[in-house]
Amino acid sequence: MSETNIHDDGWPGSDAGFIDPVSMEEDPTELFAGDAGTLDAAVRRVLVRLLQRRFLLAEKNPAQWRTLLENQQLLESRLHDLFVRLVVDHDRGVAYKQQVRSAELDVPILLKDDPYNRAETLVLVHLRTVFQQERIAGETSARVDIEELEQTGLTYYDPDDTNMAKGQQEIRSAVTRLAREGLLEEETTGRYRITPLVEVVMSTEKLSELNMWLSERNNGTGHTIAGSAEETTP
């Protein structure tokens, strides 16, 4: 917009009116009929992806990651309007959203808790433990096999349960979900690399808490860990 002129009578504008006209070249480009948005198409796509998915990964989406970094304050502003916080972890190359919660302010909840079930929690604890051990040993990556995950997970199931196939299926379903969320990457059939996202999902404090729970061998059905995941409300 052109600079506002101040006349001797104290009123802004020119003889033709109070507000200087905006040139057509400065008008935002409509992306569709009636478009009142102000973000470029690339920035809108990043905003939508942040709302749709749990994580935006620099390694998997380098172009969108660059767009996010170049427009971080703008994206934060849009998400804050929805009472959602944007978290950008530069070290791990991951961005994700968090629901704003406040005791002083009536905040409408956009993101719902999508907790991990018991099998998913068992697998996640093992992944986090292996990842931590490999990092302490100086390794740059950590890997697990599906058989290892099954054997470890099944040790927490009822030993008198003769339907072990059901437990195996639950663990494989858990692996599928964690791989879909980016915590695991299948390199070869049944062989997975644990990604740094496991540290984002499970802190050291949460790992200790869950290890204590597992030590008590809590085999109650339907056990979940509230708040271990967040998704947008359908």
C-alpha positions in Angstrom: 0.0 0.0 0.0 1.3 3.5 -0.8 2.3 5.8 2.0 -0.5 7.9 3.5 -0.3 11.7 2.8 -1.2 14.2 5.6 -2.5 17.5 4.4 -2.4 20.8 6.1 -6.0 20.4 7.3 -5.0 17.3 9.3 -7.0 14.8 7.3 -5.3 11.9 5.5 -5.8 11.3 1.8 -5.9 13.3 -1.4 -8.4 15.5 -3.1 -10.1 12.4 -4.5 -10.9 10.7 -1.2 -9.6 9.8 2.3 -7.9 6.5 1.4 -5.2 6.1 -1.2 -6.1 3.5 -3.8 -4.3 0.1 -3.8 -2.8 -0.8 -7.2 -4.0 -4.0 -8.8 -0.5 -5.5 -8.6 -0.7 -5.4 -4.8 -4.1 -7.2 -4.6 -3.8 -10.8 -3.2 -4.3 -13.4 -5.9 -7.5 -15.4 -5.5 -7.0 -19.2 -5.5 -10.7 -19.9 -6.0 -13.9 -18.0 -6.5 -14.6 -15.8 -3.5 -11.3 -16.5 -1.9 -10.8 -14.1 1.0 -7.6 -15.7 2.2 -4.3 -13.9 2.4 -1.7 -16.7 2.5 0.1 -18.0 -0.5 -0.9 -21.4 -1.8 2.3 -23.1 -0.5 1.8 -21.6 3.0 -1.8 -22.8 3.0 -0.7 -26.3 2.1 1.7 -26.4 5.1 -1.0 -25.1 7.4 -3.4 -27.8 6.2 -0.8 -30.5 6.7 -0.1 -29.3 10.2 -3.7 -29.6 11.0 -4.2 -32.9 9.3 -1.1 -34.8 10.4 0.6 -35.3 13.8 4.1 -34.3 12.4 5.7 -32.4 9.6 9.2 -33.9 9.0 12.0 -32.0 7.4 13.6 -35.2 6.1 10.4 -36.3 4.4 9.1 -33.0 3.3 12.0 -30.6 2.7 10.1 -28.1 0.6 7.3 -27.8 3.1 9.8 -27.6 5.9 11.5 -24.6 4.2 8.1 -23.0 3.7 7.3 -23.5 7.4 10.6 -21.9 8.5 10.2 -19.0 6.2 6.6 -18.3 7.4 6.8 -19.6 10.9 5.4 -16.5 12.6 2.5 -16.3 10.2 1.6 -20.0 10.7 1.9 -19.6 14.4 -0.5 -16.6 14.2 -3.1 -18.7 12.3 -2.9 -21.6 14.7 -3.0 -19.3 17.7 -6.4 -18.0 16.4 -7.6 -21.6 16.8 -6.0 -22.0 20.3 -3.4 -24.3 18.9 0.3 -24.0 19.6 3.0 -24.7 16.9 6.1 -26.5 18.2 9.2 -26.5 15.9 12.0 -28.8 16.9 14.9 -27.7 14.8 17.4 -30.3 16.1 15.2 -33.2 15.2 13.7 -31.5 12.1 10.1 -32.0 13.2 7.1 -29.6 13.7 3.9 -30.5 15.4 0.9 -28.9 17.1 -0.4 -28.8 20.7 -3.8 -27.9 22.1 -3.7 -24.7 24.2 -5.2 -25.4 27.6 -5.8 -22.7 30.3 -7.4 -22.6 33.7 -7.9 -18.8 33.3 -9.5 -18.8 29.8 -12.4 -20.7 28.4 -10.6 -22.5 25.5 -12.6 -24.4 23.0 -10.9 -27.8 22.3 -10.1 -28.4 18.7 -7.7 -31.3 19.1 -8.9 -34.5 20.8 -6.7 -36.8 22.8 -6.1 -40.0 20.9 -4.3 -42.2 23.5 -2.3 -45.3 22.7 -3.8 -48.6 23.6 -2.0 -51.2 25.7 -0.2 -52.9 22.8 0.9 -49.6 21.3 2.2 -48.5 24.7 4.2 -51.7 25.1 5.8 -51.3 21.7 6.4 -47.6 22.3 8.2 -48.2 25.6 10.4 -50.8 24.0 11.2 -48.6 21.1 12.1 -45.7 23.4 14.3 -47.9 25.6 16.2 -49.3 22.6 16.6 -45.8 21.1 17.9 -44.5 24.4 20.4 -47.4 24.9 21.8 -47.0 21.3 22.3 -43.3 21.8 24.1 -43.8 25.1 26.3 -46.4 23.3 27.2 -43.7 20.7 25.2 -45.2 17.9 23.5 -42.8 15.4 20.5 -45.0 14.7 18.6 -47.8 16.3 16.8 -50.8 14.7 14.4 -53.5 15.8 12.8 -56.6 14.2 9.1 -57.4 14.3 9.9 -60.7 16.1 11.7 -58.8 18.8 8.8 -56.5 19.3 6.4 -59.4 19.5 8.5 -61.4 21.9 9.0 -58.4 24.2 5.3 -57.3 24.1 4.0 -60.8 24.7 5.9 -61.1 28.0 3.4 -58.7 29.4 0.4 -60.7 28.3 -1.3 -63.3 30.5 0.9 -66.4 30.2 -2.2 -68.6 30.6 -3.8 -67.1 27.5 -3.7 -69.8 24.9 -4.7 -67.4 22.1 -1.2 -66.0 21.4 -2.2 -65.2 17.8 -4.5 -62.5 19.1 -1.7 -60.8 21.0 0.6 -61.0 18.1 -1.9 -59.3 15.9 -2.4 -56.6 18.4 1.3 -55.9 18.5 1.6 -55.9 14.7 -1.3 -53.5 14.5 0.5 -51.3 17.0 3.6 -51.4 14.8 1.5 -50.4 11.8 0.1 -47.4 13.6 3.5 -46.2 14.9 5.0 -46.6 11.5 2.2 -44.6 10.0 2.9 -41.8 12.5 6.6 -41.8 11.5 8.1 -43.3 14.7 9.2 -46.4 12.7 10.5 -46.8 9.1 10.5 -50.2 7.6 13.8 -50.7 5.8 13.3 -54.3 4.8 10.4 -56.7 5.5 10.0 -56.9 9.3 13.1 -54.7 10.0 12.5 -51.1 11.3 14.6 -48.1 12.0 13.4 -46.1 15.1 13.1 -42.4 14.3 13.9 -39.5 16.6 10.2 -38.9 16.8 10.1 -41.5 19.6 11.8 -38.9 21.8 9.1 -36.3 21.0 6.2 -38.7 21.8 7.8 -40.1 24.9 10.0 -38.0 27.2 12.4 -39.6 29.7 10.0 -38.8 32.5 7.1 -40.6 30.7 9.4 -43.6 30.0 10.2 -43.9 33.7 6.5 -43.7 34.6 5.5 -46.4 32.1 8.4 -48.7 33.1 7.1 -48.5 36.6 3.6 -49.3 35.4 5.0 -52.3 33.4 7.0 -53.5 36.4 3.7 -53.9 38.2 2.5 -56.1 35.3 -0.8 -54.3 35.0 -2.6 -56.6 32.6 -6.0 -54.8 32.8 -7.8 -54.6 29.4 -8.3 -51.2 27.8 -5.4 -49.5 29.7 -4.4 -46.3 27.9 -2.0 -43.5 28.5 -4.0 -40.2 28.2 -2.6 -37.5 26.1 0.1 -39.6 24.4 -1.2 -38.5 21.1 -3.3 -35.7 19.7 -5.1 -35.5 16.4 -7.5 -33.0 14.9 -11.2 -33.7 15.7 -12.9 -35.4 12.8 
